[in-house]
């Protein structure tokens, strides 16, 4: 079958996904399934094997990823419900002071975002942003945008978040390397798109309406709510008695990262084969997150509002929304399986080599195009990785860890009206559509482009 025909079939399949998600409002899981069948038939994949290729792709992608997503979700839910996230944000705000409030918010978003999904972090911390903005008389854009930047960059490229873990699975990359390189890339990216851009844009954009703030679940009544004077005094007022300590909050959030890094550097410590085996075991993302959840049960549990049934309730509440994400990721893996069976990877690899398009650039561009078209970072990452992975499978000089990050960076670019995150930020920050483009859309694009440039620079040295 001619190469041009396979390329055309792949583009048509992606268009099927785009139309399904954006025009027909079909769930991405169904759209990816339909596109997989369409591509298999168009590319002349044997019809008796088509479903098998899709199922194998789903199984290969979700084999361990489901456990990681589940444990990470429970850990994030415990952090949110216990008030540990608010404790971290409040501590940083107090330490850095009013004049550096935008830096405190950036660091808060970055740290809290490690175990917490982006949407959960927004809902959890926007009430604090509003309170800080009112009490310090600082623009809510100055206070809020750095925090959102921290949440977004971590969600996009840092394991054990689903996007990064999916890319690691598809590209067969090392999770420790992705974590290290991801942190190196994320720090300058979030500084530029967070406090620096936030300070600049806050002088030029004033929200046209009031924020639409939801109440954090740790607050039962107004008398326990966060007061403006509490922010001025650097405390959480009546809520302080209900929250875990700052030290335990920070430790619980960072524990899975510490364990994963320990497994990466353990072999270089010359402490014996037994030690290396042990740290690699506890540093496996599944075990690292399991340990962290068990530790969190003790470090975050013992405050007045946690009873015996709270842990189970938090786990159940946190896991329910993950079904949709797991199905989308699974369908994306199935789509990748059909792409591989159709031989698209070889075609893309040959074209990339002929045109001298570096794999990092190819991955970023494809992810960015799908992101703009569908509005889904997850769909764009999975689609791009499924196309690029087979193409680079035989290339010895490709850094797969950086390939994961480059794809993740592309999946963040130019969030607009077809992205649920666009409307979430608009409503919670009290912005108009135009103001959301001027702030959130530009912020996401800055994150994406800066991260990609950092990947290209890092690729020179590693």
VEXDREN-2710 file (C-alpha; in Angstrom, 1 decimal):
% VEXDREN-2710
k/r/px/py/pz
1/UNK/0.0/0.0/0.0
2/UNK/1.5/3.4/-1.0
3/UNK/3.0/5.5/1.8
4/UNK/0.9/8.5/0.7
5/UNK/-2.3/6.5/1.2
6/UNK/-1.3/5.4/4.7
7/UNK/-0.5/9.0/5.6
8/UNK/-3.9/10.2/4.2
9/UNK/-5.7/7.4/6.1
10/UNK/-3.9/8.5/9.4
11/UNK/-4.9/12.1/8.8
12/UNK/-8.4/11.1/8.1
13/UNK/-8.6/9.0/11.3
14/UNK/-7.3/12.0/13.3
15/UNK/-10.0/14.1/11.6
16/UNK/-12.6/11.6/12.7
17/UNK/-11.4/12.1/16.3
18/UNK/-11.5/15.8/16.0
19/UNK/-15.0/15.9/14.5
20/UNK/-16.3/13.4/17.0
21/UNK/-15.0/15.4/20.0
22/UNK/-15.5/19.0/18.8
23/UNK/-18.5/18.9/16.4
24/UNK/-20.6/16.0/17.4
25/UNK/-19.7/16.2/21.2
26/UNK/-19.0/12.4/21.3
27/UNK/-16.9/11.3/24.2
28/UNK/-13.2/11.0/23.3
29/UNK/-13.2/7.3/24.2
30/UNK/-15.9/6.6/21.6
31/UNK/-14.3/8.9/19.1
32/UNK/-10.9/7.1/19.4
33/UNK/-12.6/3.7/19.1
34/UNK/-14.4/4.8/15.9
35/UNK/-11.2/6.3/14.5
36/UNK/-9.3/3.0/15.2
37/UNK/-11.9/0.9/13.3
38/UNK/-11.9/3.4/10.5
39/UNK/-8.1/3.4/10.2
40/UNK/-7.8/-0.3/10.4
41/UNK/-10.3/-0.8/7.6
42/UNK/-8.8/2.0/5.5
43/UNK/-5.3/0.7/5.9
44/UNK/-6.4/-2.8/5.0
45/UNK/-5.6/-4.4/8.4
46/UNK/-7.0/-7.9/8.3
47/UNK/-10.5/-7.5/9.6
48/UNK/-10.3/-10.7/11.8
49/UNK/-7.2/-9.2/13.6
50/UNK/-8.4/-5.6/13.9
51/UNK/-10.1/-5.9/17.2
52/UNK/-7.2/-8.0/18.5
53/UNK/-4.7/-5.2/17.7
54/UNK/-6.9/-2.7/19.4
55/UNK/-7.3/-4.8/22.5
56/UNK/-3.6/-5.5/22.7
57/UNK/-2.9/-1.8/22.5
58/UNK/-5.4/-1.1/25.3
59/UNK/-3.8/-3.9/27.4
60/UNK/-0.2/-2.8/26.8
61/UNK/-1.1/0.8/27.8
62/UNK/-3.2/0.1/30.9
63/UNK/-1.4/-2.9/32.3
64/UNK/0.3/-0.9/35.0
65/UNK/-0.9/2.6/34.3
66/UNK/-4.3/2.0/35.8
67/UNK/-2.8/1.2/39.2
68/UNK/-0.6/4.3/39.0
69/UNK/-3.5/6.5/38.1
70/UNK/-5.6/5.0/40.9
71/UNK/-3.0/5.4/43.6
72/UNK/-2.0/8.9/42.5
73/UNK/-5.7/9.9/42.5
74/UNK/-6.2/8.6/46.0
75/UNK/-3.1/10.4/47.3
76/UNK/-4.3/13.7/45.7
77/UNK/-7.7/13.2/47.1
78/UNK/-6.3/12.7/50.6
79/UNK/-4.2/15.9/50.2
80/UNK/-7.2/17.9/49.1
81/UNK/-9.7/16.6/51.7
82/UNK/-7.3/16.8/54.6
83/UNK/-6.4/20.5/53.9
84/UNK/-2.7/19.6/53.3
85/UNK/-2.7/21.5/50.1
86/UNK/-4.0/24.7/51.8
87/UNK/-1.4/24.2/54.5
88/UNK/1.4/24.1/51.9
89/UNK/0.1/27.2/50.1
90/UNK/-0.4/29.1/53.4
91/UNK/3.1/28.3/54.7
92/UNK/4.8/29.5/51.5
93/UNK/2.7/32.6/51.4
94/UNK/3.7/33.4/55.0
95/UNK/7.4/32.7/54.4
96/UNK/7.8/34.7/51.2
97/UNK/5.6/37.6/52.2
98/UNK/3.1/39.8/50.3
99/UNK/5.6/41.3/47.9
100/UNK/6.5/37.9/46.6
101/UNK/3.1/36.4/46.7
102/UNK/3.2/35.5/43.1
103/UNK/6.3/33.4/43.7
104/UNK/4.7/31.7/46.7
105/UNK/1.7/30.8/44.5
106/UNK/3.9/29.4/41.8
107/UNK/5.7/27.2/44.2
108/UNK/2.4/26.1/45.8
109/UNK/1.0/25.1/42.5
110/UNK/4.1/23.2/41.5
111/UNK/4.4/21.2/44.7
112/UNK/0.7/20.6/45.2
113/UNK/0.4/19.7/41.6
114/UNK/2.8/16.7/42.0
115/UNK/0.1/14.3/43.3
116/UNK/-3.0/16.4/42.4
117/UNK/-4.8/16.6/39.1
118/UNK/-5.0/20.0/37.5
119/UNK/-8.7/20.4/37.9
120/UNK/-8.6/19.3/41.5
121/UNK/-5.8/21.8/42.3
122/UNK/-7.8/24.6/40.8
123/UNK/-10.9/23.9/42.8
124/UNK/-8.8/23.3/45.9
125/UNK/-6.7/26.5/45.8
126/UNK/-8.7/29.2/44.0
127/UNK/-10.5/30.0/47.3
128/UNK/-7.1/30.8/48.8
129/UNK/-6.2/32.8/45.7
130/UNK/-9.3/34.9/46.1
131/UNK/-8.7/35.5/49.8
132/UNK/-5.1/36.4/49.3
133/UNK/-6.0/38.8/46.4
134/UNK/-8.6/40.6/48.6
135/UNK/-6.5/40.9/51.7
136/UNK/-3.3/42.0/50.0
137/UNK/-5.2/44.1/47.4
138/UNK/-3.2/42.4/44.7
139/UNK/-4.7/41.5/41.3
140/UNK/-6.2/38.1/41.2
141/UNK/-4.4/37.6/38.0
142/UNK/-1.0/38.3/39.6
143/UNK/-1.9/35.9/42.4
144/UNK/-3.7/33.2/40.4
145/UNK/-1.8/32.8/37.2
146/UNK/1.5/31.6/38.7
147/UNK/-0.4/29.0/40.8
148/UNK/-2.2/27.8/37.7
149/UNK/1.1/27.7/35.8
150/UNK/2.6/25.5/38.5
151/UNK/-0.4/23.1/38.4
152/UNK/-0.4/22.9/34.6
153/UNK/3.3/22.2/33.9
154/UNK/3.4/19.4/36.5
155/UNK/0.2/17.9/35.2
156/UNK/1.6/18.0/31.6
157/UNK/5.1/16.6/31.8
158/UNK/6.0/15.2/35.3
159/UNK/5.4/11.6/36.4
160/UNK/3.5/10.1/38.0
161/UNK/0.7/12.1/36.3
162/UNK/-1.2/10.1/33.7
163/UNK/0.0/12.1/30.7
164/UNK/3.7/11.6/31.4
165/UNK/3.2/8.0/32.5
166/UNK/1.3/7.2/29.3
167/UNK/4.1/8.7/27.2
168/UNK/6.6/6.7/29.2
169/UNK/4.7/3.5/28.5
170/UNK/4.3/4.1/24.8
171/UNK/7.9/5.3/24.2
172/UNK/9.3/2.7/26.7
173/UNK/11.2/5.4/28.5
174/UNK/12.8/5.4/32.0
175/UNK/10.5/7.0/34.6
176/UNK/13.4/8.3/36.7
177/UNK/15.0/10.0/33.7
178/UNK/11.7/11.6/32.7
179/UNK/11.2/12.8/36.2
180/UNK/14.7/14.4/36.4
181/UNK/14.6/15.9/33.0
182/UNK/11.0/17.0/33.5
183/UNK/11.9/18.9/36.6
184/UNK/14.8/20.6/34.8
185/UNK/12.5/21.6/32.0
186/UNK/9.6/22.6/34.2
187/UNK/11.3/25.0/36.5
188/UNK/12.3/27.7/33.9
189/UNK/9.1/27.1/32.0
190/UNK/6.9/27.8/35.1
191/UNK/9.0/30.8/36.1
192/UNK/8.5/32.5/32.7
193/UNK/4.8/31.6/32.3
194/UNK/4.0/32.0/36.0
195/UNK/5.3/34.9/38.1
196/UNK/7.0/36.8/35.2
197/UNK/4.1/36.6/32.8
198/UNK/1.6/36.9/35.6
199/UNK/3.1/40.2/36.8
200/UNK/3.3/41.6/33.3
201/UNK/-0.3/40.7/32.3
202/UNK/-1.8/41.7/35.6
203/UNK/-0.9/45.3/34.8
204/UNK/-2.8/45.1/31.5
205/UNK/-5.9/42.9/32.2
206/UNK/-8.5/43.5/34.9
207/UNK/-11.1/40.8/35.4
208/UNK/-14.6/42.0/34.2
209/UNK/-16.5/40.1/36.9
210/UNK/-16.1/38.4/40.3
211/UNK/-14.5/34.9/40.6
212/UNK/-16.9/31.9/40.8
213/UNK/-15.4/30.2/43.8
214/UNK/-16.4/26.9/45.2
215/UNK/-16.0/26.1/48.9
216/UNK/-13.3/23.7/49.9
217/UNK/-14.7/20.5/51.5
218/UNK/-12.7/21.0/54.7
219/UNK/-14.9/24.0/55.6
220/UNK/-18.2/23.0/57.2
221/UNK/-19.5/26.5/58.0
222/UNK/-18.7/30.1/57.6
223/UNK/-17.3/30.3/61.1
224/UNK/-14.5/28.0/60.0
225/UNK/-14.0/29.7/56.7
226/UNK/-10.8/31.4/55.6
227/UNK/-11.0/35.1/56.7
228/UNK/-9.1/38.0/55.2
229/UNK/-7.4/38.7/58.6
230/UNK/-6.1/35.2/58.6
231/UNK/-4.2/35.8/55.4
232/UNK/-2.9/39.1/56.8
233/UNK/-1.7/37.3/59.9
234/UNK/-0.2/34.4/57.9
235/UNK/-2.5/31.8/59.4
236/UNK/-5.5/29.7/58.5
237/UNK/-7.4/30.9/61.5
238/UNK/-10.0/28.5/62.9
239/UNK/-9.0/25.9/60.2
240/UNK/-5.5/25.5/61.6
241/UNK/-6.8/23.0/64.2
242/UNK/-8.2/20.8/61.4
243/UNK/-5.1/20.7/59.2
244/UNK/-2.0/18.4/59.1
245/UNK/1.2/20.2/60.0
246/UNK/3.2/21.9/57.2
247/UNK/6.1/19.5/57.6
248/UNK/3.9/16.4/57.2
249/UNK/2.1/18.0/54.3
250/UNK/5.3/18.8/52.4
251/UNK/6.7/15.4/53.2
252/UNK/3.6/13.5/52.0
253/UNK/3.5/15.3/48.7
254/UNK/7.2/14.9/47.9
255/UNK/7.5/11.2/49.2
256/UNK/6.7/9.5/45.8
257/UNK/9.1/11.8/44.0
258/UNK/11.9/11.1/46.6
259/UNK/11.4/7.3/46.2
260/UNK/11.5/7.4/42.4
261/UNK/14.7/9.6/42.5
262/UNK/16.2/7.3/45.1
263/UNK/15.8/4.3/42.7
264/UNK/17.4/6.3/39.9
265/UNK/20.5/7.4/41.9
266/UNK/20.7/4.3/44.1
267/UNK/22.9/2.2/41.7
268/UNK/25.5/5.0/41.8
269/UNK/25.9/5.0/45.6
270/UNK/28.0/1.8/45.7
271/UNK/26.1/0.4/48.7
272/UNK/25.8/-3.2/47.4
273/UNK/23.5/-5.2/45.1
274/UNK/20.9/-5.7/47.9
275/UNK/20.5/-2.0/48.4
276/UNK/20.2/-1.4/44.7
277/UNK/17.5/-4.0/44.4
278/UNK/15.6/-2.6/47.4
279/UNK/15.6/1.0/46.2
280/UNK/14.6/0.0/42.7
281/UNK/11.7/-1.9/44.2
282/UNK/10.4/1.0/46.4
283/UNK/11.1/3.4/43.6
284/UNK/8.9/1.7/41.1
285/UNK/6.0/4.2/40.6
286/UNK/3.4/1.6/41.7
287/UNK/5.2/0.8/44.9
288/UNK/6.3/4.4/45.5
289/UNK/2.7/5.6/45.3
290/UNK/1.4/2.7/47.4
291/UNK/3.9/3.6/50.1
292/UNK/2.9/7.2/49.9
293/UNK/-0.8/6.5/50.2
294/UNK/-0.2/4.4/53.3
295/UNK/2.1/7.1/54.8
296/UNK/-0.5/9.7/54.0
297/UNK/-3.1/7.7/55.9
298/UNK/-1.1/8.6/59.1
299/UNK/0.5/11.9/58.2
300/UNK/-2.8/13.5/56.9
301/UNK/-5.4/11.6/58.8
302/UNK/-5.1/12.7/62.3
303/UNK/-7.1/15.9/62.5
304/UNK/-10.4/16.5/64.1
305/UNK/-12.5/16.1/60.9
306/UNK/-11.2/12.7/59.9
307/UNK/-13.1/9.7/61.3
308/UNK/-12.7/6.0/60.7
309/UNK/-14.7/6.0/57.5
310/UNK/-13.1/9.1/56.0
311/UNK/-10.2/7.3/54.2
312/UNK/-12.5/4.9/52.4
313/UNK/-14.9/7.8/51.5
314/UNK/-12.0/9.9/50.1
315/UNK/-10.7/7.0/48.1
316/UNK/-14.1/6.2/46.6
317/UNK/-14.8/9.9/45.8
318/UNK/-11.4/10.4/44.2
319/UNK/-11.6/7.2/42.0
320/UNK/-15.0/7.8/40.5
321/UNK/-14.0/10.5/38.1
322/UNK/-11.0/8.6/36.9
323/UNK/-13.1/6.1/34.9
324/UNK/-13.4/8.5/32.0
325/UNK/-9.6/9.2/32.0
326/UNK/-8.7/5.5/32.1
327/UNK/-11.1/4.8/29.2
328/UNK/-9.6/7.6/27.1
329/UNK/-6.1/6.5/27.8
330/UNK/-7.0/2.9/27.0
331/UNK/-8.7/3.8/23.7
332/UNK/-5.7/5.9/22.9
333/UNK/-3.5/2.9/23.5
334/UNK/-5.8/0.9/21.2
335/UNK/-5.5/3.5/18.5
336/UNK/-1.8/3.3/18.8
337/UNK/-2.0/-0.5/18.4
338/UNK/-3.9/-0.1/15.2
339/UNK/-1.5/2.6/14.0
340/UNK/1.3/0.2/14.5
341/UNK/-0.4/-2.7/12.8
342/UNK/-1.1/-0.5/9.8
343/UNK/2.6/0.3/9.5
344/UNK/2.2/4.0/10.0
345/UNK/5.3/4.2/12.2
346/UNK/7.6/3.0/9.4
347/UNK/6.1/5.5/7.0
348/UNK/6.4/8.4/9.4
349/UNK/10.0/7.3/10.2
350/UNK/11.0/7.2/6.5
351/UNK/9.4/10.6/5.8
352/UNK/11.0/12.1/9.0
353/UNK/14.4/10.8/7.9
354/UNK/14.0/12.0/4.3
355/UNK/13.0/15.5/5.5
356/UNK/15.5/15.5/8.3
357/UNK/12.8/16.3/10.9
358/UNK/14.2/15.5/14.3
359/UNK/11.9/13.1/16.4
360/UNK/11.6/15.7/19.2
361/UNK/10.3/18.3/16.7
362/UNK/8.0/15.8/15.1
363/UNK/6.5/14.7/18.4
364/UNK/6.0/18.3/19.6
365/UNK/4.4/19.4/16.3
366/UNK/1.9/16.5/16.1
367/UNK/0.9/16.8/19.7
368/UNK/0.4/20.6/19.3
369/UNK/-1.7/20.2/16.2
370/UNK/-4.0/17.6/17.8
371/UNK/-4.2/19.7/21.0
372/UNK/-5.4/22.8/19.1
373/UNK/-7.8/20.7/17.1
374/UNK/-9.4/18.6/19.9
375/UNK/-8.7/20.7/23.0
376/UNK/-7.6/17.6/24.9
377/UNK/-4.1/17.3/26.2
378/UNK/-4.5/13.6/26.9
379/UNK/-5.8/12.8/23.4
380/UNK/-3.1/14.9/21.7
381/UNK/-0.3/13.2/23.8
382/UNK/-1.6/9.7/23.1
383/UNK/-2.2/10.3/19.4
384/UNK/1.2/11.9/18.9
385/UNK/3.1/9.2/20.8
386/UNK/1.2/6.5/19.0
387/UNK/2.4/7.9/15.6
388/UNK/5.9/8.8/16.6
389/UNK/6.9/5.8/18.8
390/UNK/7.0/3.2/16.0
391/UNK/8.9/5.7/13.8
392/UNK/11.7/6.0/16.3
393/UNK/11.8/2.4/17.6
394/UNK/14.8/1.6/15.5
395/UNK/16.7/4.8/16.1
396/UNK/19.6/4.4/18.6
397/UNK/20.3/8.0/19.2
398/UNK/16.8/9.1/20.3
399/UNK/16.4/10.1/24.0
400/UNK/13.0/8.6/24.8
401/UNK/12.8/10.5/28.1
402/UNK/13.1/13.8/26.3
403/UNK/10.6/12.5/23.7
404/UNK/8.0/12.1/26.4
405/UNK/8.6/15.6/27.6
406/UNK/8.5/17.1/24.1
407/UNK/5.2/15.4/23.4
408/UNK/3.8/16.6/26.8
409/UNK/4.9/20.1/26.0
410/UNK/3.1/20.0/22.7
411/UNK/-0.1/18.8/24.4
412/UNK/-0.2/22.0/26.5
413/UNK/-0.2/24.6/23.7
414/UNK/-2.9/27.1/23.0
415/UNK/-5.8/26.0/25.1
416/UNK/-9.0/27.7/23.8
417/UNK/-12.7/27.2/23.7
418/UNK/-12.7/23.5/22.9
419/UNK/-10.8/22.8/26.1
420/UNK/-12.7/22.2/29.4
421/UNK/-9.8/23.8/31.2
422/UNK/-10.4/27.1/29.4
423/UNK/-13.9/27.4/30.8
424/UNK/-12.8/26.2/34.3
425/UNK/-10.3/29.0/34.5
426/UNK/-12.7/31.6/33.0
427/UNK/-15.4/30.9/35.6
428/UNK/-13.2/30.4/38.7
429/UNK/-11.1/33.6/37.9
430/UNK/-14.1/35.7/36.9
431/UNK/-12.7/36.4/33.4
432/UNK/-14.4/37.2/30.1
433/UNK/-13.7/35.0/27.1
434/UNK/-11.3/37.7/25.8
435/UNK/-9.5/38.0/29.1
436/UNK/-9.2/34.2/29.3
437/UNK/-7.5/34.2/25.9
438/UNK/-5.2/37.0/27.1
439/UNK/-4.2/35.2/30.3
440/UNK/-4.8/31.4/30.4
441/UNK/-4.3/30.7/26.6
442/UNK/-1.1/32.8/26.5
443/UNK/0.1/31.2/29.7
444/UNK/-0.4/27.6/28.3
445/UNK/1.4/28.6/25.1
446/UNK/4.3/30.1/27.0
447/UNK/4.6/26.9/29.1
448/UNK/4.5/24.7/26.0
449/UNK/7.0/26.7/23.9
450/UNK/9.4/27.3/26.8
451/UNK/9.4/23.7/27.8
452/UNK/10.1/22.6/24.2
453/UNK/13.0/25.0/23.9
454/UNK/14.4/23.7/27.1
455/UNK/14.1/20.1/25.8
456/UNK/16.0/21.0/22.7
457/UNK/18.7/22.7/24.7
458/UNK/18.9/19.7/27.1
459/UNK/19.1/17.3/24.2
460/UNK/22.5/18.9/23.3
461/UNK/24.0/17.8/26.6
462/UNK/22.4/14.5/27.4
END
